[in-house]
Amino acid sequence: MDRMVLNEANLTNAVLVRSVLTRSDLGGAIVEGADFSDAVIDLLQKQALCKYASGTNPVTGVSTRKSLGCGNSRRNAYGSPSSPLLSAPPQQLLDRDGFCDPATGLCEAS
């Protein structure tokens, strides 16, 4: 999703874990309940999203504001490639290779 124009996109409850959104335009996007854990997003874009981000993702259980790092004193604590484990998705969503495998039951979020 690098360099995409997502103006006014409806990203309600989207799971955008580990996505790359550098130089993307999310102006006016609806991000209620979206999970941006470990997503790489430009700082200015994060700050703009933090002004109105709200909700909790129903699949991962992660707060949208927390996944964006809103209000975090460490500027790049979330979404930084150098600190990928600070906001990793819940273990039950991924198998040992980092993918959801329905056969293992790991896809079931509880």
DSSP file with accessible surface (Angstrom, degrees, kcal/mol):
  #  RESIDUE AA STRUCTURE BP1 BP2  ACC     N-H-->O    O-->H-N    N-H-->O    O-->H-N    TCO  KAPPA ALPHA  PHI   PSI    X-CA   Y-CA   Z-CA
    1    1 A M    >         0   0   85      0, 0.0     3,-1.2     0, 0.0     2,-0.1   0.000 360.0 360.0 360.0  20.2    0.0    0.0    0.0
    2    2 A D  T 3   +     0   0   65      1,-0.3    21,-0.2    19,-0.1    19,-0.1  -0.408 360.0   0.6 -65.6 132.0    3.0    2.2   -0.5
    3    3 A R  T 3  S+     0   0  158     19,-2.7     2,-0.3     1,-0.2    -1,-0.3   0.790  93.5 153.7  60.7  34.4    2.2    5.6   -2.0
    4    4 A M    <   -     0   0   82     -3,-1.2    21,-2.8    18,-0.2     2,-0.8  -0.650  46.0-131.1 -92.1 151.1   -1.5    5.0   -2.3
    5    5 A V  B     +a   25   0A 107     -2,-0.3    21,-0.2    19,-0.2    19,-0.1  -0.895  35.5 162.3-100.9 109.7   -4.2    7.6   -2.3
    6    6 A L    >   +     0   0   26     19,-3.3     3,-2.1    -2,-0.8    -1,-0.1  -0.170  11.4 166.0-120.5  37.4   -6.8    6.5    0.3
    7    7 A N  T 3  S-     0   0   79      1,-0.3    21,-0.2    22,-0.1    19,-0.1  -0.342  75.6  -5.9 -58.3 128.7   -8.6    9.8    0.8
    8    8 A E  T 3  S+     0   0  157     19,-2.3    -1,-0.3     1,-0.2    21,-0.2   0.686  93.5 162.6  58.1  22.9  -11.9    9.2    2.6
    9    9 A A    <   -     0   0   24     -3,-2.1    21,-2.9    18,-0.2     2,-1.0  -0.429  43.4-122.3 -69.1 146.7  -11.4    5.4    2.4
   10   10 A N  B     +b   30   0B 112     19,-0.2    21,-0.1     1,-0.1    -1,-0.1  -0.793  42.1 161.5 -93.7 100.5  -13.5    3.4    4.8
   11   11 A L    >   +     0   0   24     19,-2.6     3,-2.2    -2,-1.0    -1,-0.1   0.006  15.4 158.6-106.7  26.7  -11.0    1.4    6.8
   12   12 A T  T 3  S-     0   0   56      1,-0.3    21,-0.2    22,-0.1    19,-0.1  -0.302  75.7  -8.3 -56.6 125.4  -13.5    0.6    9.6
   13   13 A N  T 3  S+     0   0   75     19,-2.0    -1,-0.3     1,-0.2    21,-0.2   0.654  94.9 158.8  59.7  21.1  -12.2   -2.5   11.5
   14   14 A A    <   -     0   0   24     -3,-2.2    21,-2.7    18,-0.2     2,-0.8  -0.447  40.8-136.9 -72.9 144.6   -9.5   -3.2    8.9
   15   15 A V  B     +c   35   0C  71     19,-0.2    21,-0.1    -2,-0.1    19,-0.1  -0.895  33.6 163.4-102.7 102.1   -6.5   -5.3   10.0
   16   16 A L    >   +     0   0   20     19,-2.5     3,-1.8    -2,-0.8    -1,-0.1  -0.122  14.8 161.1-110.6  33.0   -3.5   -3.4    8.6
   17   17 A V  T 3  S-     0   0   33      1,-0.3    21,-0.2    22,-0.1    19,-0.1  -0.338  71.1  -2.5 -60.8 130.6   -0.9   -5.2   10.7
   18   18 A R  T 3  S+     0   0  119     19,-2.5    -1,-0.3     1,-0.2    21,-0.2   0.673  95.0 149.5  61.1  22.0    2.6   -4.8    9.3
   19   19 A S    <   -     0   0   20     -3,-1.8    21,-2.6    18,-0.3     2,-0.6  -0.494  46.9-128.1 -82.3 156.2    1.4   -2.9    6.2
   20   20 A V  B     +d   40   0D  69     19,-0.2    21,-0.2    -2,-0.1    19,-0.1  -0.929  35.8 161.9-107.0 112.8    3.6   -0.4    4.5
   21   21 A L    >   +     0   0    1     19,-3.1     3,-1.7    -2,-0.6    21,-0.5  -0.047  17.0 154.1-120.0  29.4    1.8    2.9    4.1
   22   22 A T  T 3  S+     0   0   35      1,-0.3   -19,-2.7    19,-0.2   -18,-0.2  -0.358  74.3   2.2 -65.7 138.7    4.8    5.2    3.4
   23   23 A R  T 3  S+     0   0  170      1,-0.2    -1,-0.3   -21,-0.2     2,-0.2   0.694  99.0 141.5  57.0  22.3    4.0    8.3    1.4
   24   24 A S    <   -     0   0    4     -3,-1.7     2,-0.7   -21,-0.2    -1,-0.2  -0.645  51.1-131.1 -88.9 153.1    0.3    7.2    1.3
   25   25 A D  B     +a    5   0A  67    -21,-2.8   -19,-3.3    -2,-0.2    -3,-0.0  -0.912  31.8 165.9-109.5 109.6   -2.5    9.8    1.7
   26   26 A L    >   +     0   0    0     -2,-0.7     3,-2.3   -21,-0.2   -18,-0.1  -0.006  18.8 159.4-109.2  26.8   -5.1    8.8    4.2
   27   27 A G  T 3  S-     0   0   33      1,-0.3   -19,-2.3   -20,-0.1   -18,-0.2  -0.284  74.1  -3.8 -57.3 121.1   -6.7   12.2    4.4
   28   28 A G  T 3  S+     0   0   49    -21,-0.2    -1,-0.3     1,-0.2   -21,-0.1   0.571  92.1 157.9  74.3   9.7  -10.2   11.9    5.8
   29   29 A A    <   -     0   0    0     -3,-2.3     2,-0.7   -21,-0.2    -1,-0.2  -0.370  46.2-122.3 -66.5 144.5  -10.1    8.1    6.0
   30   30 A I  B     +b   10   0B  83    -21,-2.9   -19,-2.6     1,-0.1    -1,-0.1  -0.805  39.8 166.3 -88.4 112.6  -12.5    6.4    8.4
   31   31 A V    >   +     0   0    1     -2,-0.7     3,-2.3   -21,-0.1     2,-0.1   0.181  13.6 147.0-117.3  18.0  -10.2    4.4   10.7
   32   32 A E  T 3  S+     0   0  112      1,-0.3   -19,-2.0    21,-0.1    23,-0.2  -0.342  81.8   0.5 -60.6 120.9  -12.6    3.5   13.5
   33   33 A G  T 3  S+     0   0    1     21,-2.5    -1,-0.3     1,-0.3    22,-0.1   0.482  95.3 144.7  80.5   3.1  -11.5    0.1   14.9
   34   34 A A    <   -     0   0    0     -3,-2.3     2,-0.6    20,-0.3    -1,-0.3  -0.479  43.4-141.0 -75.3 144.6   -8.6   -0.3   12.4
   35   35 A D  B     +c   15   0C   0    -21,-2.7   -19,-2.5    -2,-0.1    29,-0.1  -0.934  24.7 171.6-110.2 112.6   -5.5   -2.0   13.7
   36   36 A F    >   +     0   0    2     -2,-0.6     3,-2.5    28,-0.3   -18,-0.1   0.034  19.6 159.4-104.5  23.4   -2.2   -0.4   12.4
   37   37 A S  T 3  S-     0   0    2      1,-0.3   -19,-2.5   -20,-0.1   -18,-0.3  -0.235  75.3  -5.6 -54.1 129.1    0.1   -2.5   14.6
   38   38 A D  T 3  S+     0   0   11     29,-0.3    -1,-0.3     1,-0.2     2,-0.2   0.615  96.1 148.0  59.9  14.9    3.6   -2.5   13.2
   39   39 A A    <   -     0   0    1     -3,-2.5     2,-0.8    28,-0.3   -19,-0.2  -0.549  50.3-127.8 -75.3 144.8    2.5   -0.6   10.1
   40   40 A V  B     +d   20   0D  40    -21,-2.6   -19,-3.1    -2,-0.2     2,-0.4  -0.867  42.8 162.5 -97.6 108.7    5.0    1.7    8.6
   41   41 A I        -     0   0   13     -2,-0.8   -19,-0.2    38,-0.2     5,-0.1  -0.985  44.3-100.9-130.1 140.4    3.3    5.1    8.3
   42   42 A D     >  -     0   0   61    -21,-0.5     4,-2.5    -2,-0.4     3,-0.3  -0.278  33.7-121.0 -58.4 143.0    4.9    8.5    7.8
   43   43 A L  H  > S+     0   0   51      1,-0.2     4,-2.6     2,-0.2     5,-0.2   0.895 112.0  51.4 -56.3 -44.7    5.0   10.5   11.1
   44   44 A L  H  > S+     0   0  135      1,-0.2     4,-2.0     2,-0.2    -1,-0.2   0.887 110.2  49.8 -63.0 -36.0    2.8   13.3    9.7
   45   45 A Q  H  > S+     0   0   33     -3,-0.3     4,-2.5     2,-0.2    -1,-0.2   0.914 110.3  50.5 -67.6 -41.1    0.2   10.9    8.6
   46   46 A K  H  X S+     0   0   13     -4,-2.5     4,-2.5     1,-0.2    -2,-0.2   0.931 109.7  50.4 -61.1 -45.5    0.2    9.2   12.0
   47   47 A Q  H  X S+     0   0   98     -4,-2.6     4,-0.8     1,-0.2    -1,-0.2   0.900 110.8  49.2 -61.6 -39.6   -0.3   12.5   13.7
   48   48 A A  H >< S+     0   0   41     -4,-2.0     3,-0.8    -5,-0.2     4,-0.4   0.927 112.5  47.3 -65.8 -42.5   -3.2   13.4   11.4
   49   49 A L  H >X S+     0   0    1     -4,-2.5     4,-1.6     1,-0.2     3,-1.4   0.866 104.2  61.8 -66.9 -35.6   -4.9   10.0   12.0
   50   50 A a  H 3< S+     0   0   22     -4,-2.5    -1,-0.2     1,-0.3    -2,-0.2   0.747  89.0  72.0 -64.2 -21.0   -4.4   10.3   15.8
   51   51 A K  T << S+     0   0  180     -4,-0.8    -1,-0.3    -3,-0.8    -2,-0.2   0.808 121.3   8.9 -64.9 -27.9   -6.5   13.5   15.8
   52   52 A Y  T <4 S+     0   0   99     -3,-1.4    -2,-0.2    -4,-0.4    -1,-0.2   0.366  90.7 130.7-136.0   6.3   -9.6   11.4   15.2
   53   53 A A     <  +     0   0    6     -4,-1.6     2,-0.3    -5,-0.1   -21,-0.1  -0.358  29.5 153.4 -64.6 140.8   -8.7    7.7   15.6
   54   54 A S        +     0   0   52    -23,-0.1   -21,-2.5    10,-0.0   -20,-0.3  -0.966  19.3  50.1-157.6 169.4  -11.0    5.7   17.8
   55   55 A G        -     0   0   32     -2,-0.3     9,-2.5   -23,-0.2    10,-0.5  -0.103  66.1 -91.9  90.8 174.9  -12.3    2.2   18.5
   56   56 A T  B     -E   63   0E  80      7,-0.3     7,-0.3     8,-0.1   -21,-0.1  -0.995  37.0-110.8-130.7 135.6  -10.9   -1.2   19.0
   57   57 A N     >  -     0   0    0      5,-2.7     4,-2.1    -2,-0.4     5,-0.2  -0.490  20.5-147.3 -68.6 127.8  -10.4   -3.8   16.3
   58   58 A P  T  4 S+     0   0   92      0, 0.0    -1,-0.1     0, 0.0   -24,-0.1   0.730  94.3  45.3 -71.2 -19.0  -13.0   -6.7   16.8
   59   59 A V  T  4 S+     0   0   70    -46,-0.2   -45,-0.0     3,-0.1    -2,-0.0   0.920 126.8  23.6 -87.7 -50.0  -10.6   -9.3   15.4
   60   60 A T  T  4 S-     0   0   10      2,-0.1     3,-0.1    49,-0.1    50,-0.1   0.680  91.4-133.9 -92.1 -20.6   -7.3   -8.4   17.1
   61   61 A G     <  +     0   0   56     -4,-2.1     2,-0.4     1,-0.3   -28,-0.0   0.631  58.2 139.3  76.0  13.2   -8.7   -6.6   20.2
   62   62 A V        -     0   0   26     -5,-0.2    -5,-2.7   -29,-0.1    -1,-0.3  -0.761  56.5-117.8 -96.2 135.9   -6.1   -3.8   19.7
   63   63 A S  B  >  -E   56   0E  42     -2,-0.4     4,-2.6    -7,-0.3    -7,-0.3  -0.462  15.8-134.7 -67.4 137.8   -7.1   -0.1   20.1
   64   64 A T  H  > S+     0   0    0     -9,-2.5     4,-1.6     1,-0.2   -28,-0.3   0.932 106.8  49.1 -59.5 -45.8   -6.7    2.0   17.0
   65   65 A R  H  >>S+     0   0  100    -10,-0.5     5,-2.4     1,-0.2     4,-0.9   0.911 111.8  48.5 -63.5 -40.0   -5.0    4.7   18.9
   66   66 A K  H >45S+     0   0  126      1,-0.2     3,-0.6     3,-0.2    -1,-0.2   0.918 109.0  52.8 -66.2 -41.6   -2.6    2.3   20.6
   67   67 A S  H 3<5S+     0   0    3     -4,-2.6   -29,-0.3     1,-0.3   -28,-0.3   0.810 111.7  46.7 -66.7 -26.3   -1.8    0.6   17.3
   68   68 A L  H 3<5S-     0   0    3     -4,-1.6    -1,-0.3    -5,-0.2    -2,-0.2   0.624 112.8-120.3 -85.0 -15.9   -0.9    4.1   15.8
   69   69 A G  T X<5 +     0   0   17     -4,-0.9     3,-1.7    -3,-0.6    -3,-0.2   0.760  45.7 178.3  81.0  24.8    1.1    5.1   18.8
   70   70 A a  T 3 < +     0   0   21     -5,-2.4    -1,-0.2     1,-0.3     3,-0.1  -0.396  67.7   6.9 -63.5 132.7   -1.1    8.1   19.6
   71   71 A G  T 3  S+     0   0   85      1,-0.3     2,-0.4    -2,-0.1    -1,-0.3   0.576  92.8 144.9  73.9   8.1    0.0    9.9   22.7
   72   72 A N    <   -     0   0   50     -3,-1.7    -1,-0.3     1,-0.1     5,-0.1  -0.676  47.4-148.3 -83.2 130.4    3.1    7.8   23.0
   73   73 A S  S    S+     0   0  122     -2,-0.4     2,-0.9    -3,-0.1    -1,-0.1   0.749  86.7  76.3 -70.5 -23.1    6.1    9.7   24.3
   74   74 A R  S >  S-     0   0  149      1,-0.2     3,-2.1    -5,-0.0     4,-0.3  -0.811  82.0-147.4 -88.9 108.6    8.4    7.5   22.2
   75   75 A R  T 3  S+     0   0  173     -2,-0.9     3,-0.2     1,-0.3    -1,-0.2   0.813  90.0  25.7 -50.9 -42.1    7.9    8.9   18.8
   76   76 A N  T 3  S+     0   0   75      1,-0.2     4,-0.4    -3,-0.1    -1,-0.3  -0.001  79.2 124.3-114.6  31.6    8.3    5.7   16.8
   77   77 A A  S <  S+     0   0    4     -3,-2.1     2,-0.4    -8,-0.1     3,-0.2   0.825  74.7  45.4 -64.0 -29.3    7.3    3.1   19.4
   78   78 A Y  S    S+     0   0   37     -4,-0.3    -1,-0.1    -3,-0.2   -41,-0.1  -0.931 118.6  13.5-116.4 138.2    4.7    1.7   17.1
   79   79 A G  S    S+     0   0    5     -2,-0.4   -38,-0.2     1,-0.3    -1,-0.2   0.583  84.5 136.7  81.9   9.4    5.2    1.0   13.4
   80   80 A S    >   -     0   0   17     -4,-0.4     3,-1.7     3,-0.3    -1,-0.3  -0.763  53.7-142.9 -91.7 130.9    8.9    1.3   13.5
   81   81 A P  T 3  S+     0   0  103      0, 0.0    -1,-0.1     0, 0.0    -2,-0.0   0.783 102.3  59.0 -61.4 -22.5   10.8   -1.4   11.5
   82   82 A S  T 3  S+     0   0  108      1,-0.2     3,-0.1     2,-0.1    -2,-0.0   0.591 113.3  35.9 -83.8  -8.9   13.5   -1.3   14.3
   83   83 A S    X   +     0   0   22     -3,-1.7     3,-1.2    -7,-0.1     4,-0.3  -0.385  68.5 152.3-136.4  60.4   11.0   -2.2   17.0
   84   84 A P  T 3   +     0   0   64      0, 0.0     3,-0.4     0, 0.0    -1,-0.1   0.717  68.0  57.9 -68.5 -19.1    8.6   -4.7   15.4
   85   85 A L  T >  S+     0   0  146      1,-0.2     3,-0.9     2,-0.1    -7,-0.0   0.581  81.9  83.0 -90.7  -6.6    7.6   -6.6   18.5
   86   86 A L  T <  S+     0   0   86     -3,-1.2    -1,-0.2     1,-0.2    -8,-0.1   0.821 110.9  17.9 -66.3 -28.8    6.3   -3.6   20.5
   87   87 A S  T 3  S+     0   0   12     -3,-0.4    -1,-0.2    -4,-0.3    -2,-0.1  -0.085  86.6 155.9-134.5  37.3    2.9   -3.8   18.9
   88   88 A A    <   -     0   0   40     -3,-0.9     3,-0.1     1,-0.1   -50,-0.1  -0.280  49.4-100.6 -64.3 149.9    2.8   -7.3   17.4
   89   89 A P        -     0   0   11      0, 0.0    -1,-0.1     0, 0.0     5,-0.1  -0.280  54.9 -74.6 -66.3 159.7   -0.6   -8.9   16.8
   90   90 A P    >   -     0   0   30      0, 0.0     3,-1.8     0, 0.0     4,-0.3  -0.265  43.0-122.7 -56.0 140.5   -1.9  -11.4   19.3
   91   91 A Q  G >  S+     0   0  140      1,-0.3     3,-1.7     2,-0.2    15,-0.0   0.809 105.4  69.0 -57.1 -33.7   -0.1  -14.7   18.9
   92   92 A Q  G 3  S+     0   0   69      1,-0.3    -1,-0.3    18,-0.1    16,-0.2   0.712  93.2  59.9 -65.0 -13.5   -3.4  -16.7   18.4
   93   93 A L  G <  S+     0   0   19     -3,-1.8     2,-0.4    14,-0.1    -1,-0.3   0.658 104.3  52.8 -86.4 -14.6   -3.8  -14.9   15.0
   94   94 A L    <   -     0   0   29     -3,-1.7     6,-0.2    -4,-0.3     2,-0.1  -0.921  68.9-141.1-126.3 146.2   -0.6  -16.2   13.5
   95   95 A D    >   -     0   0   25      4,-2.6     3,-2.1    -2,-0.4     5,-0.1  -0.273  52.3 -78.9 -87.1-172.3    1.1  -19.6   13.0
   96   96 A R  T 3  S+     0   0  220      1,-0.3    -1,-0.0     2,-0.1    -2,-0.0   0.749 132.8  51.3 -64.7 -21.5    4.9  -20.1   13.4
   97   97 A D  T 3  S-     0   0   99      2,-0.2    -1,-0.3     0, 0.0     3,-0.1   0.411 122.7-102.7 -94.0   1.0    5.5  -18.7   10.0
   98   98 A G  S <  S+     0   0   26     -3,-2.1     2,-0.3     1,-0.3    -2,-0.1   0.643  86.7 110.5  88.9  15.5    3.5  -15.5   10.6
   99   99 A F  S    S-     0   0  148      2,-0.0    -4,-2.6     0, 0.0     2,-0.5  -0.900  73.5-108.1-122.9 154.1    0.4  -16.6    8.6
  100  100 A b        -     0   0   69     -2,-0.3    -6,-0.1    -6,-0.2    -7,-0.1  -0.649  32.8-171.0 -80.0 124.8   -3.1  -17.5    9.7
  101  101 A D    >>> -     0   0   58     -2,-0.5     3,-1.7     1,-0.1     5,-0.8  -0.920  13.0-162.1-121.2 104.8   -3.6  -21.3    9.3
  102  102 A P  G >45S+     0   0  104      0, 0.0     3,-0.8     0, 0.0    -1,-0.1   0.806  88.2  65.5 -56.2 -29.3   -7.3  -22.3    9.8
  103  103 A A  G 345S+     0   0   92      1,-0.2    -2,-0.0     2,-0.1     0, 0.0   0.805 101.8  48.1 -66.1 -25.6   -6.2  -26.0   10.3
  104  104 A T  G <45S-     0   0   72     -3,-1.7    -1,-0.2     1,-0.0    -4,-0.0   0.595 105.9-124.6 -89.5 -13.3   -4.3  -25.1   13.5
  105  105 A G  T X<5S+     0   0   38     -3,-0.8     3,-1.0    -4,-0.6    -2,-0.1   0.528  77.2 122.6  81.8   2.6   -7.1  -23.1   15.0
  106  106 A L  T 3 < +     0   0   55     -5,-0.8    -1,-0.1     1,-0.2    -3,-0.0   0.649  60.4  68.5 -73.7 -13.6   -4.8  -20.1   15.4
  107  107 A b  T 3  S+     0   0   33     -6,-0.4     2,-0.6    -5,-0.1    -1,-0.2   0.654  74.2 102.9 -78.8 -15.3   -7.1  -17.9   13.3
  108  108 A E    <   -     0   0  143     -3,-1.0     2,-0.5   -16,-0.2   -49,-0.0  -0.576  59.5-159.5 -73.6 112.8   -9.7  -18.0   16.0
  109  109 A A              0   0   42     -2,-0.6   -49,-0.1   -16,-0.1    -2,-0.1  -0.826 360.0 360.0 -91.8 129.7   -9.6  -14.6   17.9
  110  110 A S              0   0  150     -2,-0.5   -18,-0.1   -50,-0.1    -2,-0.0  -0.822 360.0 360.0-121.8 360.0  -11.2  -14.9   21.3
